[in-house]
Amino acid sequence: MRTPKTQGLSLKALCELCRKKQPTQNRCIVNFNKICVIGLGYIGLPTASTFAAQGVDVLGVDVNSSIIETLNQGEIHIHEPGLRDAVTKAVQSEKFKAALKPQEADAFIIAVPTPFHEDKYGEYNGRTYKLADMTAVIAATESILPVLRKGNLVVLESTSPPRTTIELVAPILERSGLKAGTDFFLCYSPERVLPGQIMRELIENARVIGGVTPESAQAGADLYSIFVKGQIIKTDSSTAEMVKLMENTYRDVNIAIANEFSRLADKFGVDVWEAVSIANLHPRVKILSPGPGVGGHCISVDPWFFVETAPELTPLIYQSRQVNDAQPNFVVDIVQRALGSLKGKTIAALGLAYKPDVDDLRESPAGEVAHLLQKQGARVHAGSRSSRMQTCPVFPSPLLLKMPSATQTRFCCWSNIRSLPASSPRRLPKRPKPESPLMPSTAGKKPNGRLPVLRSSGSARGSNRVS
């Protein structure tokens, strides 16, 4: 909040005044008494409840009225360990409440989804790529306009294409008549947390703060230092945007090579798990686990933002996305070789989330595999601990945990699913190894195949293991 003595000062002058008064702290004059968090999903709600736990008054905003009603009753609409207790305490302490529209606050955090367009694509040199749908970011930013005041801080957390903060968010906010970096602070600060560990990692992980000006970066650092115990790194907004995309694109490219190795191993009659484990004994090699694809709203999405903004520079990133998006077809081929014709076969798909012990079905390759199995005529019984499965129209049959007549296909296993025994699984015949004059013939020998059971490795996001 500004005082009467500082009301006419610019943000830069305010920061300089503060540095003179408190040279060892190097902090800007921003008192965060009230924060408005727009978007109450997997990131926004944990962030809001974490601020509230530190005694800050938090208004959570969402366009879904049922979510608002649920949260104001102290209940939650998503699964994340520790989140229910945090929200309940925040509501009971009256430090958190939810509403449909923003109100005046000292800081505004935008944490809304950035999905793909369903009906729009880009094209470059014959390559078609997906485009980010920034509708929610635009709407959230516009909702701040009526309540934006001088000295406020606005933070975009939503994963976005490079330069979104300065080329999309800033111009919208400046329709208020205020100038970004001069009249109000503006930052980009991406979440860098693992679902299932969000409540802990929000506090302990390093935090990147990218400001449109150095003063904005400092204001953002002041805000997150309220609860962040990890290192806070200050940079510019475009660098922070690129850091987030680089982290997940790096994972996607490495998963793609692992998935391609699994196809090569299948072609050559090699046990991919043995090959990977031996290769990883090399001190400078760390091959990830191949799997049925890449899921979640990070690794499977973020690389496309690079492709969209610079298609002429991203052939490797584009091809990695193609490899990982095609992996469900490879999985179905494995199942077909194990069972023969899939028409009329009953297959239990155990676990549909994109990683273990979460309820997030977004971009999950397990769902795509189940769709493909259905197209081949199989009866798919999809099972998951996700509460969302109760209303999923694509898989109407709930899982019967004891299905002796079904082939169990474990895509992404919750801890209770992982312990289930397979129901008499058949061995999968490998493709025959090519004959070599240096190796004795294996003709007539019984194939030493793998079981047609798909398991999650439980590793980082997007790396679902097929075993």
C-alpha positions in Angstrom: 0.0 0.0 0.0 1.2 3.6 -0.7 1.3 6.2 2.0 0.3 9.8 1.5 4.0 10.8 1.3 4.7 8.3 -1.5 1.5 8.7 -3.5 2.9 10.7 -6.3 6.2 8.7 -6.7 6.8 6.3 -9.6 7.5 2.6 -8.9 11.2 3.1 -9.6 11.4 6.1 -7.2 9.5 4.1 -4.5 12.0 1.2 -4.8 15.0 3.6 -4.6 13.5 5.3 -1.5 13.0 1.9 0.1 16.6 0.8 -0.7 17.9 3.9 1.0 15.9 3.3 4.1 16.5 -0.5 4.2 19.7 -1.1 2.2 20.3 -4.5 3.6 16.9 -5.8 2.6 16.7 -4.3 -0.8 12.9 -4.5 -0.8 10.3 -2.4 -2.6 7.4 -0.7 -0.8 4.6 -3.2 -1.4 2.7 -4.5 1.6 0.8 -7.6 0.5 -2.2 -7.5 2.9 -4.7 -8.9 0.3 -4.0 -11.1 -2.7 -6.4 -12.1 -5.4 -5.8 -15.5 -7.1 -7.6 -16.0 -10.4 -8.1 -19.6 -11.4 -8.7 -22.2 -8.6 -7.4 -25.4 -10.2 -4.4 -27.6 -9.6 -2.0 -24.6 -9.1 -4.2 -21.7 -8.2 -6.0 -23.3 -5.2 -2.8 -24.7 -3.6 -1.1 -21.3 -4.1 -4.1 -19.4 -2.5 -4.3 -21.7 0.5 -0.5 -21.5 1.0 -0.7 -17.7 1.1 -3.7 -17.9 3.5 -1.7 -20.2 5.8 0.8 -17.3 6.2 -1.9 -14.9 7.4 -2.5 -13.1 4.1 -6.1 -12.3 3.2 -6.8 -14.2 -0.1 -9.7 -13.9 -2.5 -9.9 -16.9 -4.9 -11.7 -16.3 -8.2 -13.1 -18.8 -10.6 -15.8 -18.7 -13.3 -17.3 -21.9 -12.1 -20.0 -21.1 -9.5 -20.1 -24.7 -8.2 -16.4 -24.5 -7.4 -17.0 -21.3 -5.5 -19.8 -22.8 -3.5 -17.7 -25.9 -2.7 -14.7 -24.0 -1.6 -16.6 -21.6 0.6 -17.9 -24.6 2.5 -14.3 -25.7 3.2 -14.5 -28.6 0.7 -12.3 -29.1 -2.5 -13.0 -30.2 -6.0 -9.7 -31.7 -6.9 -7.4 -34.3 -5.3 -4.0 -33.3 -4.0 -2.4 -34.6 -0.8 -2.6 -32.0 2.0 -4.9 -29.6 0.0 -8.1 -30.4 1.8 -6.7 -29.6 5.2 -5.1 -26.4 3.9 -8.3 -25.2 2.4 -10.4 -26.1 5.4 -8.1 -24.2 7.7 -8.0 -21.2 5.4 -11.8 -21.0 5.2 -12.2 -21.5 9.0 -9.6 -18.8 9.7 -11.5 -16.5 7.3 -8.2 -15.8 5.5 -9.6 -17.4 2.3 -12.9 -16.9 0.5 -13.9 -17.6 -3.1 -15.9 -15.4 -5.5 -16.8 -15.1 -9.2 -15.1 -11.7 -9.8 -11.9 -10.0 -8.6 -11.9 -7.3 -6.0 -9.3 -4.6 -5.1 -6.1 -6.2 -3.8 -2.4 -5.5 -3.5 -1.5 -8.4 -5.9 -3.2 -10.4 -8.5 -2.0 -13.9 -9.6 -3.3 -15.4 -12.8 -3.3 -19.2 -12.7 -5.7 -20.3 -15.4 -5.4 -23.1 -18.0 -3.7 -22.6 -21.4 -5.1 -25.6 -23.5 -4.9 -26.1 -27.2 -7.4 -24.9 -29.7 -9.7 -27.7 -30.7 -10.3 -26.5 -34.2 -7.3 -24.3 -35.2 -3.9 -25.4 -36.2 -0.7 -23.8 -37.5 1.3 -25.1 -40.5 4.9 -24.7 -41.6 6.5 -26.5 -44.5 3.8 -29.2 -44.6 4.0 -29.7 -40.8 0.8 -29.1 -38.8 1.2 -28.1 -35.2 -1.1 -27.2 -32.3 -1.9 -23.7 -31.2 -2.3 -22.4 -27.6 -5.7 -21.2 -26.7 -5.1 -18.1 -24.6 -8.8 -17.3 -24.1 -8.7 -17.9 -20.3 -5.6 -15.8 -19.8 -7.1 -12.9 -21.8 -10.4 -13.1 -19.8 -8.6 -13.3 -16.5 -6.4 -10.3 -17.4 -9.4 -8.3 -18.5 -11.2 -9.1 -15.2 -8.5 -7.3 -13.3 -9.0 -4.0 -15.2 -11.8 -2.5 -13.1 -9.9 -3.0 -9.9 -6.3 -2.4 -10.9 -4.7 0.4 -9.0 -1.3 2.2 -8.9 1.3 0.2 -7.0 -0.4 -3.1 -7.6 1.5 -6.3 -8.6 0.1 -8.6 -11.3 1.7 -12.0 -11.8 1.1 -14.4 -14.6 1.7 -18.0 -13.6 -0.1 -19.8 -16.5 2.4 -21.6 -18.8 2.4 -19.5 -21.9 4.2 -19.0 -25.2 7.3 -16.8 -25.1 6.7 -13.0 -24.7 3.1 -13.5 -23.6 3.6 -11.2 -20.6 4.9 -8.2 -22.5 2.9 -8.7 -25.8 -0.5 -10.0 -24.5 -0.9 -9.3 -20.8 0.7 -5.9 -20.5 -1.3 -4.3 -23.4 -4.5 -5.5 -21.9 -3.7 -4.1 -18.4 -2.5 -0.8 -19.9 -6.0 -0.2 -21.2 -6.6 0.9 -17.6 -4.6 4.0 -18.4 -1.7 2.7 -16.2 1.7 1.8 -17.5 3.3 -1.6 -16.8 6.5 -1.3 -14.9 5.9 2.4 -14.2 2.5 2.5 -12.5 2.1 -1.1 -11.6 4.4 -4.1 -11.3 4.1 -7.0 -13.8 5.8 -10.4 -13.5 5.8 -13.9 -14.9 6.5 -16.7 -12.4 5.8 -20.2 -13.5 4.8 -23.1 -11.2 7.5 -25.8 -11.1 5.8 -28.5 -8.9 5.1 -32.2 -9.2 1.4 -33.3 -8.8 1.1 -35.3 -5.7 3.8 -33.1 -4.0 2.4 -29.7 -4.8 1.9 -28.5 -1.2 5.5 -29.3 -0.3 7.2 -28.2 -3.5 5.4 -24.8 -3.7 7.3 -24.0 -0.5 10.6 -25.8 -1.0 11.3 -25.5 -4.7 13.3 -22.7 -6.3 11.1 -19.9 -7.7 11.8 -18.0 -10.9 10.5 -14.4 -11.0 10.6 -12.6 -14.4 9.7 -8.9 -14.3 9.0 -6.5 -17.1 11.4 -4.3 -15.1 13.9 -5.0 -12.4 11.6 -3.3 -9.9 8.8 -5.7 -11.0 11.0 -8.7 -10.5 11.8 -7.4 -7.0 8.2 -6.9 -6.1 7.4 -10.5 -7.3 10.3 -11.8 -5.2 8.8 -9.9 -2.2 5.5 -11.5 -2.8 6.6 -15.1 -3.0 9.2 -14.8 -0.2 6.1 -14.8 2.1 6.1 -18.6 1.9 8.9 -19.8 -0.5 11.9 -21.3 1.3 13.7 -22.3 -1.8 16.0 -20.0 -3.9 14.2 -17.1 -5.6 15.8 -16.2 -8.9 15.0 -12.8 -10.5 15.2 -12.3 -14.2 13.1 -10.7 -17.0 9.7 -12.0 -18.0 10.6 -13.5 -21.4 13.5 -15.5 -19.8 11.2 -16.8 -17.1 8.7 -17.9 -19.8 11.4 -19.7 -21.7 12.8 -21.4 -18.6 9.5 -23.0 -17.9 9.1 -24.3 -21.5 12.7 -25.4 -21.7 12.3 -27.6 -18.6 9.3 -29.5 -19.9 10.6 -29.6 -23.5 13.8 -31.2 -22.3 11.8 -33.9 -20.6 9.6 -34.5 -23.7 12.6 -34.9 -26.0 14.3 -37.3 -23.7 11.1 -39.4 -23.3 10.7 -39.4 -27.0 14.1 -41.1 -27.5 13.3 -43.6 -24.8 10.0 -44.4 -26.6 11.8 -44.7 -29.9 14.3 -47.1 -28.3 11.4 -49.2 -27.1 10.2 -49.5 -30.7 13.7 -50.4 -32.0 14.1 -53.0 -29.2 10.8 -54.5 -30.2 11.9 -54.7 -33.8 15.2 -56.3 -33.0 13.8 -58.7 -30.4 15.6 -57.0 -27.5 14.4 -56.7 -23.9 14.2 -52.8 -23.7 14.4 -52.8 -19.9 17.5 -54.9 -19.9 19.1 -52.7 -22.6 18.2 -49.4 -20.8 19.5 -50.6 -17.4 22.8 -51.7 -19.0 23.1 -48.5 -21.0 22.5 -46.4 -17.8 25.5 -48.0 -16.2 27.5 -45.6 -18.3 28.4 -42.6 -16.1 27.2 -40.0 -18.6 24.0 -41.8 -19.8 20.6 -41.6 -18.2 17.9 -43.0 -20.5 14.3 -42.4 -19.2 11.6 -45.1 -19.0 9.6 -45.6 -22.2 5.9 -45.8 -21.8 2.5 -45.5 -23.5 3.0 -41.8 -24.2 3.3 -38.5 -22.4 0.4 -37.0 -20.4 -0.5 -34.1 -18.1 -0.9 -30.4 -18.8 2.9 -29.7 -18.9 5.2 -32.0 -20.8 2.7 -33.0 -23.4 1.6 -29.4 -24.0 4.5 -26.9 -23.4 6.7 -28.0 -26.3 4.0 -26.9 -28.8 4.4 -23.3 -27.5 7.9 -23.3 -28.9 6.8 -24.8 -32.2 4.0 -22.3 -32.5 6.2 -19.3 -31.9 9.2 -20.5 -34.0 8.2 -23.4 -36.3 11.3 -22.8 -38.5 13.6 -23.4 -35.5 12.0 -26.4 -33.8 12.2 -29.5 -36.0 13.6 -31.7 -33.2 10.9 -30.5 -30.7 8.2 -31.1 -33.3 9.4 -34.6 -34.1 9.6 -35.5 -30.4 6.0 -34.5 -30.0 5.0 -36.7 -33.0 6.9 -39.7 -31.5 5.3 -39.4 -28.1 1.8 -38.7 -29.4 2.0 -41.9 -31.6 3.1 -44.1 -28.7 -0.4 -45.3 -27.8 -0.6 -46.9 -31.2 2.5 -48.9 -30.4 0.9 -50.0 -27.1 -2.2 -51.2 -28.9 0.0 -53.2 -31.3 1.6 -54.9 -28.4 -1.9 -55.9 -27.0 -3.0 -57.1 -30.4 0.0 -59.4 -30.7 -0.7 -60.7 -27.2 -4.4 -61.4 -27.7 -4.9 -61.6 -31.4 -8.1 -60.0 -32.6 -9.4 -57.6 -30.0 -13.0 -57.8 -31.2 -15.2 -58.9 -28.2 -12.2 -59.1 -25.9 -12.6 -57.6 -22.4 -9.7 -55.5 -21.2 -9.5 -53.9 -17.8 -7.5 -50.6 -18.0 -6.3 -50.1 -14.5 -5.4 -46.4 -13.9 -6.2 -43.7 -16.4 -4.5 -40.7 -14.9 -1.2 -39.6 -16.5 0.9 -40.5 -13.4 0.4 -42.4 -10.2 -1.7 -41.2 -7.3 -3.3 -38.1 -9.0 -6.8 -37.6 -10.3 -5.6 -35.6 -13.4 -6.8 -37.2 -16.7 -5.6 -34.3 -18.9 -3.8 -35.5 -22.0 -3.3 -38.9 -20.5 -2.1 -41.5 -23.0 -3.9 -44.2 -21.1 -7.2 -42.6 -22.3 -6.0 -42.6 -25.9 -5.0 -46.3 -25.6 -8.4 -47.2 -24.2 -10.1 -45.3 -27.1 -7.9 -47.2 -29.7 -8.8 -50.5 -28.0 -12.5 -49.7 -28.3 -12.0 -48.9 -32.0 -10.6 -52.4 -32.4 -13.8 -53.9 -30.9 -12.6 -54.5 -27.4 -14.8 -54.0 -24.3 -12.7 -51.7 -22.1 -13.4 -51.5 -18.4 -11.7 -48.4 -17.3 -10.7 -48.1 -13.6 -9.2 -45.3 -11.6 -9.3 -43.8 -8.1 -10.0 -40.5 -9.8 -13.3 -39.0 -8.7 -13.6 -37.7 -12.3 -14.0 -41.2 -13.6 -17.5 -41.4 -12.0 -18.7 -38.9 -14.6 -16.6 -39.9 -17.5 -19.0 -40.6 -20.4 -16.4 -42.4 -22.6 -15.8 -45.2 -20.2 -19.2 -46.0 -18.6 -18.3 -49.4 -17.1 -16.8 -49.1 -13.6 -13.9 -51.3 -12.8 -14.6 -54.6 -11.0 -11.4 -55.2 -9.1 -11.7 -59.0 -9.6 -12.2 -59.7 -13.3 -10.7 -63.1 -13.9 -12.0 -63.2 -17.5 -10.4 -59.9 -18.4 -6.9 -59.1 -19.5 -5.6 -56.4 -17.1 -3.8 -53.5 -18.7 -2.1 -51.3 -16.1 -1.5 -47.9 -17.6 -0.8 -45.7 -14.6 -1.1 -47.4 -11.2 -2.4 -45.9 -8.0 -0.7 -47.7 -5.0 -3.8 -49.9 -4.4 -4.0 -50.8 -8.1 -0.3 -51.6 -8.4 -0.7 -54.4 -5.8 -3.4 -56.3 -7.8 -2.3 -59.6 -9.3 -2.6 -60.0 -13.1 -5.5 -62.3 -14.1 -3.7 -65.1 -15.9 -1.8 -62.8 -18.3 -0.5 -64.3 -21.5 3.1 -64.0 -22.6 3.7 -61.6 -25.4 5.5 -63.2 -28.4 8.4 -61.0 -29.5 9.2 -60.1 -33.0 11.7 -62.7 -34.2 15.3 -61.6 -34.0 17.0 -61.1 -37.4 19.3 -64.0 -38.2 23.0 -63.3 -37.8 25.9 -65.4 -39.1 27.7 -64.7 -35.8 24.8 -66.0 -33.6 23.3 -69.5 -33.4 19.8 -69.8 -34.9 16.9 -69.4 -32.4 14.4 -71.0 -34.7 12.0 -73.4 -33.0 12.8 -72.0 -29.5 10.0 -70.8 -27.2 9.7 -67.0 -27.3 10.8 -65.4 -24.1 8.3 -62.5 -24.1 7.2 -59.9 -21.7 3.8 -59.9 -20.0 1.2 -57.6 -21.6 0.9 -55.5 -18.5 1.5 -51.7 -18.7 2.7 -50.2 -15.5 3.7 -46.7 -14.4 7.3 -46.3 -13.4 6.2 -43.6 -10.9 9.0 -41.3 -12.2 8.7 -37.7 -13.3 5.7 -36.4 -15.1 5.1 -37.9 -18.6 7.2 -41.0 -18.2 4.8 -43.9 -18.0 6.6 -47.3 -18.1 5.5 -50.2 -20.2 6.5 -53.5 -18.6 
